[in-house]
Amino acid sequence: MALFEEIAAEPSESVPVRRVTISVNGERRTADIEPRLLLAHLLRQGLKLTGTHMGCDTTNCGACTVLFDGKPVKSCTMLAVQADGHEVTTVEGLGGASELHPVQESFSDEHGLQCGFCTPGMMLAAKALLDEVPDPTEDEVRWALSGNLCRCTGYQNIVKSVLSAAQKLQGQSPADGS
Amino acid sequence: MYPSRFRYEAPRSIDDAVGLLQAGDGEAKVLAGGQSLVPLLKLRFASPEMLVDINDLPGLDYHRADPDGTIRVGALCRHVDLERSALLADRQPTMAAAAPMVADPIVRNRGTLVGSLCHADPQGDWASVVTALGGHVVAQGPDGRRTIPIGEFVSGPFQNTLAYDEIAVEAVIPAPEGTPAGGYLKLERRVGDFATAGTAVAIETSGGVVTRAGIALTGVGGSTIDAVEAARVLVGRPLGAEVIAEAAALAAQAAQPKSDHRGSAKYKRHVVQTFVERILTRVGDTTERAA
């Protein structure tokens, strides 16, 4: 896959290029990339998964958050080459083709987004929390999302959305047979 | 922002990694958690010719206690592991208090304690904690391993004393002789911001008397500050209000803050004094109850 057309001129032969294979949203993707390519850029420009947003580009805002082997990381602060052999989940991998993940549903129901820019990162950080702590307290939600900034300052409803998603997911858990 | 071009290597053994650093001849840099290095590469404050990614090195993601109580933290132990550590919660209060305050939860999933020490940012929390605890760093190079006391390891802002072909493989906290106590407090404007001021206090007590003390300051000087005088007044005395006030005042004197958008120098000094007092008072109350 020629990623460089999207980002920069085709590199000359002297530029080191590495082949990486990354599982992105459950699909095996292979790319020849320059080691300096950031994971966020591979996802957005290379794989056209533009749901991962670039916000501050300085490791502050969390808009570029993706799940790396299930754990939230800031994809602007990781080299794409480091994801070789690992699993990455972006917001596109959260729901199915036609249905929303309970976290997405709750963000919609509870007005957990205004401009929407921070939303993918918020939802992935929320999913990672709920995977580990299915029934979090409000404090735990705020703590888990403290690395994600919302410039609309819509935190109240974001927290509400995550708490509501927790309830939904618990309702779905196989333990009660539904 | 794009880093400048570099050669990337991800060795599978420490020996291979050291070999690559040697081949790099001073132009290679070790990549661990990357939460400080990658931003530096993007801003092009750093543009090494080679990155040696150590994330694939086996057996470095541990933190554990030796039978004698020495605590060892491997180069790939992430902040999140320390934040959730039952071992630290049980045995090392200063580290346990600091771990959840490092950066933000997402950065903590990647960043490492040893990397933070190497980065030697005057705003780094772990350098203060390890300084207060009198710890050291184990470096591995072509001739084997050597131990570097933290005071000699951090040699200035963003400077450490590793040779170009050495890797910091472990941080070590010596075994306590008394009962360890202490804490870490940090003032930040928001989660993930650099510290306005931070203080690490690590003491050991025996029979109600302080037998060892360390106090170190974050973000109030050109480098991590070891407040030696402040710590010294505590040793040999029970933790009473008077000695606590004395230590807090000395810690504030040791701070070398600059006025900036996070606060005036006077304010930061006051925060240091308040934090030291607060941690020691809390410890004093607990020790008294236990005695």
Interface residues (C-beta under 8 A of the other chain):
Chain A: V15 P16 R18 E34 P35 R36 L37 L38 H41 D57 T58 T59 N60 G62 T65 F68 K71 P72 V73 K74 C76 T77 M78 L79 V81 Q82 D84 A125 W143 A144 S146 G147 N148
Chain B: M1 Y2 P3 S4 R5 F6 R7 Y8 A10 L31 G34 Q35 V38 P39 L41 K42 L51 D53 N55 V80 A103 D104 P105 I106 V107 N109 R110 V191 G192
